[in-house]
Amino acid sequence: MTNSTPDPAVNSRAGRREWTATVVLLLPLLLVSMDVSVLFFAVPEISRALDVSSTQQLWIFDVYGFALAGLLITMGSVGDRIGRRKLLMLGALAFGTASVGAAYAQSAEMLIAARALLGVGGATLMPSTMALVRNMFRDDKQRSTAIGLFSGVMAGGIALGSVMSGFLLGHFWWGSVFLVNVPAMVMLLVLAPVLVPEFKDPAPGRFDWVSVPLSMAAVLPLIYGLKEFAADGYSTASAGSLAAGLVFGALFTVRQRRRTDAMISRELFRGKGFGAAMSLTTLATFAMMGSAFFTTQYLQSVRGMGPLEAALWSLLPSVAVGFAAPASTALGQRVNRAYVITGGFVTGAAGYGILTFTGTDSLWLVLIGAAVLACGIVAVIALVNDLALAVAPAEKAGSAAALMETGHEFGGALGMAVLGSIGTAVYRSDVESGAPAGIPAEAMDGIRETLGGATQIAAGLPHGEAVLTVAREAFVHGMQWAAAGGAAVLLIGAVVAVVTLRRLRVAAPEVDLKAEVERRAELSAAA
């Protein structure tokens, strides 16, 4: 882009139209984040209606996340080339169409295919929305505020998805959990051309088609291997998948470093700000997903709540989270953001510290710990997302947003794998040493596997109540150890943040006078 001296006559601050467009962009972001948890209640009904096997059920859950994670990098680069608004609208069309297909699926295979298309749509929507925020808001404070709103909506959407799913299933058939997406996508398709201006890289270079399968071959095996490790521990399959992902990741990195038209621009990593932001967001989501793994099971399996009751209780921490992201971005405008990010990591570690004191009858302590943890993590994510987009060139905003989202996916999968493994190891050790004698070997294998399995098996045993007590105490003990591990990771994040970011200064973006005038003219014409 051409460099020019800013003209005071050109107002670079966003106005009412940009803020209205931001509200429109929040719709797809909310729905994509809700789609992660919307199946929690619907799967039993879907399984009965479509005669779903256990393997098919796993694919119904996982194919959405695999498609989303595998295509984020590609879609970020595509958006930079064809235009972020255009990609957003294509994604809305795909997401809405796939939602209808999922709602009226007549077989498990049809539903799996529709969920995969939903993941493709999500991969276009997520980087497009964040990149458009970077382009619409030139003013540093306004951009930080907008990204704070986005981060709060993303965090709240996951909790809201399970509650909305429970409500819809109480009044309608299982397909309603997918149809709820359609009105919002139609609204986006109608309003985006009017409210959202188009942005793209004016000189993107040729599209690197070879990097598309390479990026997917790097991301998908790593995500799959981490999920398998979290579910079943070490195995040849999980180790081989992780090794394959690392090999293809190395090949992808080498290709990006050597090509002038690389899918991931080297400009993003010339300064230390973007790389640090990506590392920090991975650590933050590591902690967030590890916490969600335990608190959800605590409410249902330790406290004995039904899914809807557990989802409603889990909304309480989300109330605090809704204020944490905007408050942290506002504070980051007045104080060196490195210290605010560090404070967010320390706050999250304190939340995990609270969870180390929980027992089997500590509902409010768990909710308070989860709320403190979530507030700290969401504050970190909001600020590092803002930092990453601030230091990224405007023409590469789509790629920058896609990389940050990919970091979220890796962090979440890694958190489930590592912290879940710590909790599982402690649980199995305690169950083996504390279970009453005389339990059949087959039943003991099921009890040792998971707390959910122990709950079902204990109902048919003579000493079932004693078995259940041991299993619940073992789970809480494992949760305490995992919380200690999570706190240690977050304290490491605090040190990394203060060391890498405290001297970082984000320069005010240069204003391309011609592009700014054209942008204002487009907005006026649309009005």
C-alpha positions as CSV (number, residue, x, y, z in Angstrom):
1,M,0.0,0.0,0.0
2,T,1.1,3.5,-0.7
3,N,2.5,5.5,2.2
4,S,1.3,9.0,2.7
5,T,1.1,11.7,5.4
6,P,-2.2,11.6,7.3
7,D,-4.5,14.4,6.5
8,P,-6.4,15.9,9.4
9,A,-9.4,16.4,7.2
10,V,-9.8,12.6,6.9
11,N,-11.5,11.3,10.0
12,S,-10.0,7.9,10.8
13,R,-12.2,7.2,13.7
14,A,-15.1,4.8,13.2
15,G,-18.6,6.1,13.3
16,R,-22.1,4.8,13.8
17,R,-22.0,2.7,10.6
18,E,-18.9,0.8,11.7
19,W,-20.3,0.1,15.1
20,T,-23.6,-1.1,13.6
21,A,-21.6,-3.4,11.3
22,T,-19.8,-4.7,14.3
23,V,-23.1,-5.8,15.9
24,V,-23.9,-7.6,12.6
25,L,-20.5,-9.3,12.6
26,L,-21.1,-10.5,16.2
27,L,-23.9,-12.8,15.0
28,P,-21.8,-15.3,13.1
29,L,-19.1,-15.3,15.8
30,L,-21.7,-16.1,18.4
31,L,-23.2,-18.9,16.4
32,V,-19.8,-20.5,15.4
33,S,-18.7,-20.5,19.1
34,M,-22.1,-21.9,20.1
35,D,-21.9,-24.7,17.6
36,V,-19.0,-26.2,19.6
37,S,-21.4,-27.1,22.5
38,V,-24.8,-27.2,20.9
39,L,-24.7,-31.0,20.4
40,F,-24.2,-31.8,24.1
41,F,-27.9,-32.4,24.8
42,A,-29.0,-33.3,21.2
43,V,-26.8,-36.4,20.7
44,P,-29.1,-38.8,22.6
45,E,-32.1,-37.8,20.5
46,I,-30.1,-37.8,17.3
47,S,-28.8,-41.3,18.1
48,R,-32.3,-42.7,18.6
49,A,-33.7,-41.0,15.5
50,L,-30.9,-41.8,13.1
51,D,-29.7,-45.1,14.7
52,V,-26.2,-43.7,15.2
53,S,-23.3,-46.0,16.0
54,S,-20.7,-45.1,18.6
55,T,-18.1,-44.3,15.9
56,Q,-20.6,-42.2,14.0
57,Q,-21.4,-40.3,17.1
58,L,-17.8,-39.4,17.6
59,W,-17.6,-38.2,14.0
60,I,-20.7,-36.1,14.5
61,F,-19.0,-34.3,17.4
62,D,-15.5,-34.1,15.9
63,V,-15.8,-33.5,12.2
64,Y,-16.9,-29.9,12.8
65,G,-13.8,-29.0,14.8
66,F,-11.5,-30.9,12.3
67,A,-12.9,-29.0,9.3
68,L,-12.7,-25.7,11.1
69,A,-9.1,-26.2,12.4
70,G,-7.9,-27.6,9.1
71,L,-9.1,-24.8,6.9
72,L,-8.5,-21.7,9.0
73,I,-5.1,-20.9,7.6
74,T,-6.3,-21.4,4.0
75,M,-9.5,-19.3,4.5
76,G,-7.5,-16.5,6.0
77,S,-5.3,-16.3,3.0
78,V,-8.3,-16.6,0.6
79,G,-10.0,-13.7,2.4
80,D,-7.0,-11.5,1.9
81,R,-7.1,-12.2,-1.8
82,I,-10.8,-12.2,-2.8
83,G,-12.0,-9.8,-0.1
84,R,-13.0,-10.4,3.5
85,R,-16.6,-9.3,3.1
86,K,-17.0,-11.6,0.1
87,L,-15.6,-14.5,2.0
88,L,-17.8,-13.7,5.0
89,M,-20.9,-13.8,2.8
90,L,-19.8,-17.1,1.2
91,G,-19.2,-18.5,4.7
92,A,-22.7,-17.3,5.8
93,L,-24.3,-19.0,2.8
94,A,-22.4,-22.3,3.5
95,F,-23.1,-22.1,7.2
96,G,-26.9,-21.5,6.7
97,T,-27.2,-24.2,4.0
98,A,-25.3,-26.7,6.1
99,S,-27.6,-25.9,9.1
100,V,-30.7,-26.7,7.1
101,G,-29.0,-29.9,5.8
102,A,-28.1,-31.0,9.4
103,A,-31.6,-30.2,10.7
104,Y,-33.3,-32.4,8.1
105,A,-30.6,-35.1,7.8
106,Q,-32.1,-38.6,7.2
107,S,-29.0,-40.6,8.2
108,A,-25.9,-40.4,10.3
109,E,-23.8,-40.0,7.1
110,M,-25.8,-37.0,6.0
111,L,-25.5,-35.4,9.4
112,I,-21.7,-36.0,9.4
113,A,-21.4,-34.4,6.0
114,A,-23.5,-31.4,7.0
115,R,-21.4,-30.9,10.2
116,A,-18.2,-31.0,8.0
117,L,-19.8,-28.2,5.8
118,L,-20.6,-26.3,9.0
119,G,-16.9,-26.5,9.9
120,V,-16.0,-25.2,6.4
121,G,-18.4,-22.3,6.9
122,G,-17.0,-21.6,10.4
123,A,-13.5,-21.5,9.0
124,T,-14.5,-18.7,6.7
125,L,-16.6,-16.7,9.2
126,M,-14.1,-16.6,12.1
127,P,-11.0,-15.0,10.5
128,S,-13.2,-12.8,8.3
129,T,-15.0,-11.2,11.2
130,M,-11.8,-10.5,13.2
131,A,-10.0,-9.2,10.1
132,L,-12.9,-6.8,9.2
133,V,-12.7,-5.4,12.7
134,R,-9.0,-4.7,12.1
135,N,-9.8,-2.9,8.9
136,M,-12.9,-0.9,10.0
137,F,-11.4,0.4,13.2
138,R,-8.2,2.5,12.5
139,D,-8.3,4.1,15.9
140,D,-6.3,2.1,18.5
141,K,-8.8,2.5,21.4
142,Q,-11.9,1.8,19.2
143,R,-10.3,-1.3,17.8
144,S,-9.4,-2.6,21.3
145,T,-13.0,-2.0,22.5
146,A,-14.4,-3.9,19.5
147,I,-12.0,-6.8,19.9
148,G,-12.9,-6.9,23.6
149,L,-16.6,-7.3,22.7
150,F,-15.7,-10.1,20.2
151,S,-13.7,-12.0,22.8
152,G,-16.5,-11.8,25.4
153,V,-19.0,-13.0,22.8
154,M,-16.8,-16.0,21.8
155,A,-16.3,-17.1,25.4
156,G,-20.0,-16.7,26.3
157,G,-21.2,-18.5,23.1
158,I,-19.7,-21.8,24.2
159,A,-21.7,-21.7,27.5
160,L,-24.8,-20.4,25.9
161,G,-24.8,-23.1,23.2
162,S,-25.5,-26.0,25.7
163,V,-28.3,-24.0,27.4
164,M,-30.0,-23.0,24.2
165,S,-29.7,-26.6,23.0
166,G,-31.5,-27.9,26.2
167,F,-34.2,-25.3,25.8
168,L,-34.9,-26.0,22.2
169,L,-35.0,-29.8,22.8
170,G,-37.5,-29.2,25.5
171,H,-39.9,-27.6,23.0
172,F,-39.0,-28.8,19.5
173,W,-37.3,-31.7,17.7
174,W,-33.6,-32.3,17.6
175,G,-33.1,-30.5,14.2
176,S,-34.1,-27.2,15.8
177,V,-30.6,-26.9,17.4
178,F,-29.3,-26.4,13.8
179,L,-32.1,-24.3,12.3
180,V,-31.5,-21.6,14.9
181,N,-28.5,-20.6,12.8
182,V,-30.5,-19.8,9.7
183,P,-32.2,-16.5,10.6
184,A,-28.9,-15.0,11.7
185,M,-27.2,-16.1,8.5
186,V,-30.0,-14.6,6.4
187,M,-29.7,-11.4,8.3
188,L,-25.9,-11.3,7.7
189,L,-26.4,-11.9,4.0
190,V,-28.8,-9.0,3.8
191,L,-27.0,-6.5,6.0
192,A,-23.3,-7.1,5.3
193,P,-23.4,-5.6,1.8
194,V,-25.0,-2.5,3.2
195,L,-23.0,-2.0,6.4
196,V,-19.7,-3.7,6.0
197,P,-17.1,-2.3,3.5
198,E,-14.9,-4.6,1.5
199,F,-11.2,-5.0,2.2
200,K,-8.5,-7.1,0.6
201,D,-4.8,-7.1,-0.1
202,P,-4.2,-4.9,-3.1
203,A,-1.1,-7.0,-4.2
204,P,-1.6,-10.5,-2.8
205,G,0.5,-12.4,-5.3
206,R,-0.3,-15.8,-6.7
207,F,-2.3,-18.2,-4.5
208,D,-0.1,-21.1,-3.3
209,W,-2.3,-24.1,-3.9
210,V,0.4,-26.6,-2.7
211,S,0.3,-25.1,0.8
212,V,-3.4,-25.9,1.2
213,P,-3.0,-29.7,1.6
214,L,0.3,-29.1,3.4
215,S,-1.4,-26.9,6.0
216,M,-4.2,-29.4,6.5
217,A,-1.8,-32.3,6.7
218,A,0.0,-30.4,9.5
219,V,-3.0,-29.2,11.5
220,L,-5.4,-32.1,11.3
221,P,-3.1,-34.9,12.5
222,L,-1.9,-32.8,15.4
223,I,-5.5,-31.9,16.5
224,Y,-6.6,-35.6,16.1
225,G,-3.5,-36.9,17.9
226,L,-4.1,-34.6,20.9
227,K,-7.8,-35.5,21.1
228,E,-6.9,-39.2,21.0
229,F,-4.3,-38.7,23.7
230,A,-6.8,-36.9,25.9
231,A,-9.4,-39.6,25.4
232,D,-7.3,-42.8,25.6
233,G,-3.8,-41.8,26.7
234,Y,-0.7,-42.8,24.8
235,S,-1.2,-45.2,21.9
236,T,0.6,-46.0,18.6
237,A,-2.2,-44.2,16.7
238,S,-2.0,-40.9,18.7
239,A,1.8,-40.9,18.6
240,G,1.9,-41.6,14.9
241,S,-0.7,-38.9,14.2
242,L,1.3,-36.3,16.2
243,A,4.5,-37.3,14.5
244,A,2.9,-37.0,11.0
245,G,1.6,-33.6,11.9
246,L,5.0,-32.4,13.0
247,V,6.6,-33.6,9.8
248,F,4.1,-31.9,7.6
249,G,4.2,-28.9,9.8
250,A,8.0,-28.7,9.2
251,L,7.5,-29.0,5.5
252,F,4.8,-26.3,5.5
253,T,7.1,-24.0,7.5
254,V,10.0,-24.5,5.1
255,R,7.8,-23.7,2.1
256,Q,6.4,-20.6,3.7
257,R,9.9,-19.3,4.4
258,R,11.2,-19.8,0.9
259,R,8.3,-18.5,-1.2
260,T,7.6,-14.8,-2.0
261,D,3.9,-15.5,-2.4
262,A,3.6,-17.7,0.8
263,M,0.2,-18.4,2.3
264,I,1.5,-17.0,5.6
265,S,3.4,-13.8,5.0
266,R,6.8,-13.4,6.6
267,E,5.8,-9.8,7.4
268,L,3.7,-11.1,10.3
269,F,6.7,-12.4,12.1
270,R,9.3,-9.7,11.4
271,G,8.6,-8.1,14.8
272,K,8.3,-10.1,18.0
273,G,4.8,-8.9,18.8
274,F,2.8,-11.3,16.6
275,G,4.7,-14.4,17.5
276,A,4.5,-13.6,21.2
277,A,0.8,-13.0,20.9
278,M,0.2,-16.3,19.1
279,S,2.2,-18.2,21.8
280,L,0.3,-16.5,24.6
281,T,-3.1,-17.1,23.2
282,T,-2.2,-20.8,22.8
283,L,-1.3,-20.9,26.5
284,A,-4.5,-19.1,27.5
285,T,-6.8,-21.5,25.6
286,F,-4.8,-24.4,27.0
287,A,-5.9,-23.4,30.4
288,M,-9.4,-22.5,29.5
289,M,-10.3,-25.8,27.8
290,G,-8.6,-27.8,30.6
291,S,-10.8,-26.1,33.1
292,A,-14.0,-26.7,31.1
293,F,-13.2,-30.4,30.9
294,F,-13.2,-30.8,34.7
295,T,-15.9,-28.3,35.8
296,T,-18.5,-29.8,33.4
297,Q,-17.8,-33.3,34.7
298,Y,-17.8,-32.0,38.3
299,L,-21.3,-30.6,38.0
300,Q,-22.8,-33.6,36.3
301,S,-20.9,-36.6,37.7
302,V,-19.8,-35.4,41.1
303,R,-22.8,-33.2,42.0
304,G,-25.2,-35.4,40.1
305,M,-26.9,-32.6,38.1
306,G,-28.7,-33.2,34.8
307,P,-27.2,-31.7,31.6
308,L,-29.6,-28.7,31.5
309,E,-29.2,-28.0,35.2
310,A,-25.4,-28.2,34.9
311,A,-25.4,-25.9,31.9
312,L,-27.5,-23.3,33.7
313,W,-25.1,-23.3,36.7
314,S,-22.2,-23.0,34.3
315,L,-23.7,-19.8,33.0
316,L,-22.9,-18.0,36.3
317,P,-19.1,-17.7,35.6
318,S,-20.0,-16.5,32.1
319,V,-21.7,-13.4,33.5
320,A,-18.4,-12.2,35.0
321,V,-16.7,-13.1,31.7
322,G,-19.0,-10.8,29.8
323,F,-17.5,-7.9,31.6
324,A,-13.9,-9.1,31.8
325,A,-13.0,-8.6,28.1
326,P,-14.2,-5.0,27.6
327,A,-12.8,-4.0,31.0
328,S,-9.4,-5.5,30.3
329,T,-9.2,-3.8,26.9
330,A,-10.2,-0.5,28.4
331,L,-7.5,-0.9,31.1
332,G,-5.0,-1.9,28.3
333,Q,-5.5,1.6,26.8
334,R,-4.3,3.3,29.9
335,V,-1.7,0.9,31.2
336,N,1.1,-0.9,29.4
337,R,-0.8,-3.9,27.9
338,A,2.1,-6.2,28.9
339,Y,1.2,-5.7,32.6
340,V,-2.5,-6.1,32.0
341,I,-1.9,-9.4,30.1
342,T,0.4,-10.5,32.9
343,G,-2.3,-9.7,35.4
344,G,-4.8,-11.7,33.4
345,F,-2.5,-14.8,33.5
346,V,-1.9,-14.3,37.3
347,T,-5.7,-13.9,37.8
348,G,-6.3,-17.2,35.9
349,A,-3.7,-18.9,38.0
350,A,-5.5,-17.7,41.1
351,G,-8.7,-19.2,39.7
352,Y,-6.9,-22.5,39.3
353,G,-5.5,-22.1,42.8
354,I,-9.0,-21.9,44.2
355,L,-9.9,-25.1,42.4
356,T,-7.1,-26.9,44.2
357,F,-9.1,-26.6,47.4
358,T,-12.4,-28.0,46.1
359,G,-14.0,-31.1,47.6
360,T,-17.0,-33.3,46.5
361,D,-19.4,-30.8,48.1
362,S,-17.8,-27.5,47.0
363,L,-20.3,-26.2,44.3
364,W,-19.8,-22.5,45.0
365,L,-16.1,-22.8,45.4
366,V,-15.9,-24.5,41.9
367,L,-18.1,-21.8,40.4
368,I,-16.0,-19.0,41.9
369,G,-12.7,-20.6,40.9
370,A,-14.1,-21.1,37.3
371,A,-15.3,-17.5,37.2
372,V,-11.9,-16.1,38.4
373,L,-10.0,-18.3,35.9
374,A,-12.3,-17.4,33.0
375,C,-12.1,-13.7,33.7
376,G,-8.3,-13.8,33.6
377,I,-8.1,-16.0,30.5
378,V,-10.6,-13.9,28.5
379,A,-8.8,-10.7,29.5
380,V,-5.6,-12.3,28.1
381,I,-7.2,-13.5,24.9
382,A,-8.9,-10.1,24.2
383,L,-5.6,-8.2,24.7
384,V,-3.4,-10.6,22.7
385,N,-5.9,-10.7,19.8
386,D,-5.8,-6.9,19.8
387,L,-2.1,-6.9,19.9
388,A,-1.7,-9.4,17.0
389,L,-4.0,-7.5,14.8
390,A,-2.4,-4.2,15.7
391,V,1.1,-5.3,14.7
392,A,-0.1,-7.2,11.6
393,P,-0.1,-5.3,8.3
394,A,-3.7,-4.3,7.4
395,E,-3.5,-6.1,4.1
396,K,-2.6,-9.4,5.9
397,A,-5.3,-9.1,8.6
398,G,-7.1,-12.2,7.3
399,S,-4.0,-14.4,7.6
400,A,-3.2,-12.9,11.1
401,A,-6.7,-13.6,12.4
402,A,-6.6,-17.2,11.0
403,L,-3.3,-17.9,12.7
404,M,-4.6,-16.7,16.0
405,E,-7.7,-18.9,15.7
406,T,-5.5,-21.9,14.8
407,G,-3.5,-21.1,18.0
408,H,-6.8,-21.3,19.9
409,E,-7.6,-24.7,18.4
410,F,-4.1,-26.1,19.3
411,G,-4.2,-24.7,22.8
412,G,-7.6,-26.1,23.5
413,A,-6.7,-29.6,22.2
414,L,-3.4,-29.5,24.1
415,G,-5.1,-28.4,27.3
416,M,-7.6,-31.3,27.1
417,A,-4.7,-33.7,26.5
418,V,-2.2,-32.6,29.1
419,L,-4.5,-31.6,32.0
420,G,-7.0,-34.3,31.2
421,S,-4.1,-36.9,31.4
422,I,-3.0,-35.6,34.8
423,G,-6.5,-35.8,36.2
424,T,-7.0,-39.3,34.7
425,A,-3.8,-40.7,36.1
426,V,-4.6,-39.5,39.6
427,Y,-8.2,-40.7,39.3
428,R,-7.1,-44.2,38.2
429,S,-4.5,-44.5,40.9
430,D,-6.9,-43.5,43.7
431,V,-9.6,-45.8,42.5
432,E,-7.3,-48.8,42.3
433,S,-6.1,-48.2,45.8
434,G,-9.4,-47.2,47.4
435,A,-12.1,-49.4,45.8
436,P,-13.7,-52.0,48.0
437,A,-12.5,-55.6,47.6
438,G,-14.5,-58.2,45.7
439,I,-15.4,-56.1,42.6
440,P,-15.4,-58.2,39.4
441,A,-12.4,-57.5,37.2
442,E,-14.7,-56.4,34.2
443,A,-16.6,-54.0,36.4
444,M,-13.3,-52.7,37.9
445,D,-12.0,-51.9,34.4
446,G,-15.1,-49.7,33.7
447,I,-14.9,-48.0,37.1
448,R,-11.2,-47.2,36.6
449,E,-11.8,-45.8,33.1
450,T,-14.0,-42.7,33.8
451,L,-16.2,-41.3,36.6
452,G,-19.1,-41.5,34.2
453,G,-18.5,-45.2,33.8
454,A,-18.1,-45.7,37.5
455,T,-21.5,-44.0,38.1
456,Q,-23.3,-46.4,35.8
457,I,-21.5,-49.5,37.1
458,A,-21.9,-48.7,40.8
459,A,-25.7,-48.8,40.5
460,G,-25.5,-52.6,40.0
461,L,-22.9,-53.5,42.7
462,P,-23.6,-54.5,46.3
463,H,-21.2,-51.8,47.6
464,G,-22.2,-49.4,44.9
465,E,-22.5,-46.3,47.2
466,A,-19.0,-46.9,48.6
467,V,-17.6,-47.3,45.0
468,L,-19.3,-44.1,43.9
469,T,-17.8,-42.2,46.9
470,V,-14.3,-43.4,46.2
471,A,-14.7,-42.6,42.5
472,R,-16.0,-39.1,43.1
473,E,-13.2,-38.3,45.6
474,A,-10.7,-39.7,43.2
475,F,-12.0,-37.5,40.4
476,V,-11.8,-34.4,42.7
477,H,-8.3,-35.3,43.7
478,G,-7.3,-35.6,40.0
479,M,-9.0,-32.2,39.4
480,Q,-6.9,-30.6,42.1
481,W,-3.7,-31.9,40.6
482,A,-4.7,-30.8,37.1
483,A,-5.6,-27.4,38.5
484,A,-2.1,-27.1,40.1
485,G,-0.7,-28.0,36.6
486,G,-2.9,-25.4,35.0
487,A,-1.8,-22.7,37.5
488,A,1.8,-23.5,36.8
489,V,1.3,-23.1,33.0
490,L,-0.5,-19.7,33.5
491,L,2.3,-18.4,35.8
492,I,4.8,-19.4,33.0
493,G,2.5,-17.4,30.7
494,A,2.7,-14.4,33.0
495,V,6.5,-14.5,32.9
496,V,6.6,-14.9,29.1
497,A,4.2,-11.9,28.7
498,V,6.1,-9.5,30.9
499,V,9.4,-10.4,29.3
500,T,8.4,-10.4,25.7
501,L,5.9,-7.5,25.7
502,R,6.9,-4.9,28.2
503,R,9.1,-3.0,25.8
504,L,6.9,-3.6,22.8
505,R,5.4,-0.4,21.3
506,V,2.7,-0.6,18.7
507,A,3.2,2.2,16.2
508,A,0.1,4.0,15.0
509,P,-0.9,2.7,11.6
510,E,0.0,4.8,8.7
511,V,-3.0,6.2,6.9
512,D,-3.3,5.7,3.1
513,L,-5.0,9.0,2.2
514,K,-6.4,7.7,-1.1
515,A,-7.7,4.5,0.4
516,E,-9.2,6.3,3.3
517,V,-11.1,8.7,1.1
518,E,-12.3,5.8,-1.1
519,R,-13.5,4.0,2.0
520,R,-15.5,7.0,3.2
521,A,-17.0,7.5,-0.2
522,E,-18.1,3.9,-0.3
523,L,-19.8,4.2,3.1
524,S,-21.5,7.4,2.1
525,A,-22.7,5.8,-1.2
526,A,-24.1,2.8,0.7
527,A,-26.0,5.2,3.0
